[in-house]
Amino acid sequence: MADLFTGRDNSLGVLRLLMASAVIVSHAGPIAFGSVSLLNQEFHGQTNIGNLAVYGFFVLSGILVTRSGVRLRPGRFLWHRALRLLPGLWVCLLVTGLVIAPVLYHRLHGGTLAGFWGNAASPLSYLRHNLIAGEYQSDVAGVMESGARAGLIRVPEFNGSLWSLKYEMLCYLAVAALCWAGVLLRARRLVLVLAAWLGCMVLGDALAVRFLDPRAVPRATVEIPHLGWINLSFFIYLALAFTLGAVVELYRHRIRINDVWGVLSGVLVVGSLLYGYFFAVGLPAFAYLLVWLAIRLPKPFRRIGAKRDYSYGLYIYGFPVEQLLAGFGGASYGLNTYRAMAVAGTLLFAVASWHLVERPALKLKDVRIPLPRSRRRPPAEEIRLPEQQQKETARPTVGV
């Protein structure tokens, strides 16, 4: 893998776009028709297409974010991660609160905005409560509630996709801590031990329930300042996906890319979705399958998303765009047409987000904050990696 999976010469871009689109497609039924719950109803209750894509995102993030953590100091690493997530999120919240919400309010209240700006659940309140994807305010000025009463809104929240961002941020903080402790450079076996520990917990759950829904596992829910409530059970499963990606990155010089293994991993993923034990068997196979596809897909796929990563914009704008379409009667065109309109409409927002917000923000990643001379650390490029990793580590790709 170390020889084949370097730099941008891979199909990660098209995989991320497909997974982000899968989230939109998965949400279309509940949002427009109320036909299926947003919880896991497919594959015998284990997961659904949208959540499966989220697990895929966590695997790929584990690979790319760990690669970044190996190369950068903890502070610089967190700066890069913040630039990748927060500017796009903040602008999405502003667009939702100041554009989409007023348009829907105008539609639902007979062409008037009276009462919108003075509402307690104002757009600014929506921005403040969701600033770090933590304390979640799901509505703006009662728009979702009014839409539900009118029969146009089936899922009364503006952006149900944001739930995963706080779990992603926790994984970033964990990588920063491992980087600070020197684990990624000098004790990477501890990451392997962590993956095994998480895997054993998931295996124990699976042995008790073959068709397991992680949300149904009775573990505590804890509140973390600025991030809100965290379901520990669900975090364990997402952390396992992320840690599998981290292991893949740290041990890529020992991982063989074999086409037979790639096909077998696909069979294990499908088989576990249909017959059970997905998280114990299928999730590790899914991690290998994604890497295999990123390397083995034909070369034309490698150009898709290599320089322009629209996947994050697709993910964070999909839900509010689908709510906007539902509010204007998009469901009347049928499920498949509604899905096509949702993906196309969201892509417009994603393109604007990348070119106007995300890419300009990423240009700030090399900005250096002056520190007092006594506290100043060597720049990131001066960090010396172990000889083996110096040969293997290429320019990191930006992950979701």
Residue pairs with C-beta under 8 A, 6 or more apart in sequence:
1 248
1 252
1 253
1 255
1 256
1 257
1 291
1 295
2 252
2 253
2 391
2 392
4 257
4 295
5 252
5 257
5 291
5 294
5 295
6 392
6 394
7 394
7 395
7 397
8 302
8 306
8 307
8 395
8 397
9 302
10 294
10 295
10 302
10 397
11 293
11 294
11 295
11 297
11 301
11 302
11 304
12 60
12 64
12 294
12 305
12 397
13 302
13 304
13 305
13 306
13 309
13 311
14 297
14 301
14 302
14 304
14 305
15 56
15 60
15 290
15 293
15 294
16 57
16 60
16 305
16 309
16 311
16 400
17 304
17 305
17 310
17 311
17 314
18 53
19 53
19 54
19 56
19 57
19 311
20 53
20 310
20 311
20 312
20 314
20 315
20 318
21 314
21 343
22 49
22 50
22 52
22 53
23 50
23 53
23 54
23 161
23 314
23 315
23 318
24 314
24 318
24 322
24 339
24 342
24 343
24 346
25 49
25 50
25 339
25 342
25 343
26 48
26 49
26 50
26 51
26 53
27 38
27 50
27 155
27 160
27 161
27 318
27 319
27 322
28 322
28 335
28 338
28 339
28 342
29 35
29 36
29 335
30 36
30 37
30 38
30 154
30 155
31 154
31 155
31 319
31 322
31 323
31 326
32 154
32 322
32 325
32 326
32 330
32 331
32 335
32 338
33 154
33 331
33 335
34 154
34 155
38 155
38 160
39 213
39 215
40 46
40 47
40 48
40 51
40 213
40 215
41 48
42 48
42 49
43 211
43 273
43 274
43 278
44 211
44 274
44 276
45 211
45 213
46 211
46 212
46 213
46 273
46 276
46 278
46 279
47 55
47 213
47 273
47 278
52 273
52 286
54 164
54 238
55 237
55 238
55 241
55 283
55 286
56 241
56 286
56 290
57 164
57 315
57 400
58 167
58 168
58 171
58 238
58 241
58 242
58 245
59 241
59 242
59 244
59 245
59 248
59 286
59 287
59 290
60 245
60 290
60 399
60 400
61 168
61 171
61 242
61 245
61 399
61 400
62 171
62 241
62 242
62 243
62 244
62 245
62 246
62 247
62 248
62 249
63 245
63 246
63 248
63 249
63 291
63 399
64 245
64 249
64 396
64 397
64 398
64 399
65 81
65 171
65 172
65 175
65 242
65 245
65 246
65 399
66 175
66 184
66 191
66 245
66 246
66 249
66 250
67 249
67 393
67 396
67 397
68 77
68 80
68 81
68 396
69 77
69 175
69 176
69 178
69 179
69 184
70 179
70 184
70 185
70 249
70 250
70 385
70 389
70 393
71 380
71 383
71 385
71 393
71 396
72 80
72 179
72 380
72 383
73 179
73 377
73 378
73 380
73 383
74 176
74 177
74 179
74 180
75 377
76 380
77 175
77 176
77 179
78 172
78 173
78 176
79 365
80 365
81 169
81 172
83 361
83 362
83 364
83 365
84 312
84 358
84 361
84 362
84 398
84 399
84 400
85 165
85 168
85 169
85 312
86 132
87 357
87 358
87 361
88 312
88 313
88 316
88 353
88 357
88 358
88 361
89 130
89 133
89 162
89 165
89 316
90 127
90 131
91 353
91 356
91 357
92 159
92 313
92 316
92 317
92 320
92 353
93 126
93 127
93 130
93 131
94 123
94 127
95 317
95 320
95 349
96 126
96 140
96 158
96 159
96 320
97 122
97 123
97 124
97 126
97 127
97 140
98 123
100 158
100 320
100 321
100 323
100 324
101 116
101 123
101 126
101 140
101 141
101 143
101 158
102 113
102 116
103 324
104 143
104 147
104 323
104 324
104 327
105 113
105 116
105 141
105 143
105 146
106 112
106 113
107 327
107 328
108 143
108 146
108 147
108 150
108 152
108 327
109 115
109 146
115 141
116 141
117 123
117 141
119 140
119 141
119 142
121 137
121 139
121 140
121 141
121 142
122 140
122 141
123 140
123 141
125 137
126 137
126 139
126 140
126 158
129 135
129 136
129 137
130 136
130 137
130 159
130 162
132 166
132 169
132 226
132 227
133 162
133 165
133 166
133 169
133 227
133 228
134 166
134 224
134 226
134 227
134 228
135 226
135 228
136 162
136 163
136 228
138 144
138 156
138 157
138 158
138 159
138 160
139 145
139 156
139 157
139 158
140 158
143 158
144 153
144 156
144 157
144 158
144 323
145 156
147 153
147 156
147 323
147 326
147 327
148 154
148 156
152 326
152 327
152 329
153 323
153 326
153 327
154 326
155 323
157 319
158 319
158 320
158 323
159 316
159 319
159 320
160 319
161 315
161 316
161 318
161 319
162 316
162 319
164 238
166 224
166 227
166 228
166 230
167 230
167 234
167 235
167 238
167 239
168 400
169 227
170 224
170 227
170 230
170 235
170 239
171 238
171 239
171 242
174 239
175 184
175 246
178 184
178 190
178 191
183 190
183 191
184 191
184 250
185 385
185 386
185 389
186 386
188 250
188 251
191 243
191 246
191 247
191 250
192 247
192 250
192 251
194 243
195 240
195 243
195 244
195 246
195 247
198 236
198 239
198 240
198 243
199 240
199 280
199 284
201 236
202 236
202 237
202 240
202 279
202 280
202 283
203 280
205 212
205 214
205 217
205 279
206 212
206 276
206 277
206 279
206 280
207 280
209 216
210 276
210 277
211 276
212 276
212 277
212 278
212 279
214 233
214 234
214 236
214 237
214 279
215 231
215 233
215 234
217 233
218 233
219 231
219 232
219 233
219 236
220 232
221 229
221 230
221 231
221 232
222 229
222 230
222 232
223 229
223 230
224 230
237 279
237 283
240 279
240 283
241 283
241 287
244 283
244 284
244 287
245 287
248 255
248 287
248 288
248 291
252 392
253 388
253 392
255 291
257 291
257 292
257 295
257 296
259 292
259 296
261 288
261 292
262 288
262 289
262 292
262 293
262 296
264 285
265 285
265 286
265 288
265 289
265 292
266 285
266 289
268 281
268 282
268 285
269 278
269 282
269 285
269 286
269 289
271 281
271 282
272 278
272 280
272 281
272 282
272 285
273 282
305 311
308 351
308 354
308 355
308 359
309 354
309 358
309 398
309 400
310 347
310 350
310 351
310 353
310 354
311 350
311 400
312 350
312 353
312 354
312 358
312 400
313 346
313 349
313 350
313 351
313 352
313 353
313 354
313 358
314 343
314 346
314 347
314 350
315 400
316 353
317 346
317 349
317 350
317 353
318 342
318 346
321 342
321 345
321 346
321 349
322 342
322 346
324 345
325 338
325 341
325 342
325 345
330 338
330 341
330 342
331 338
333 341
362 398
368 379
371 377
384 390
385 393
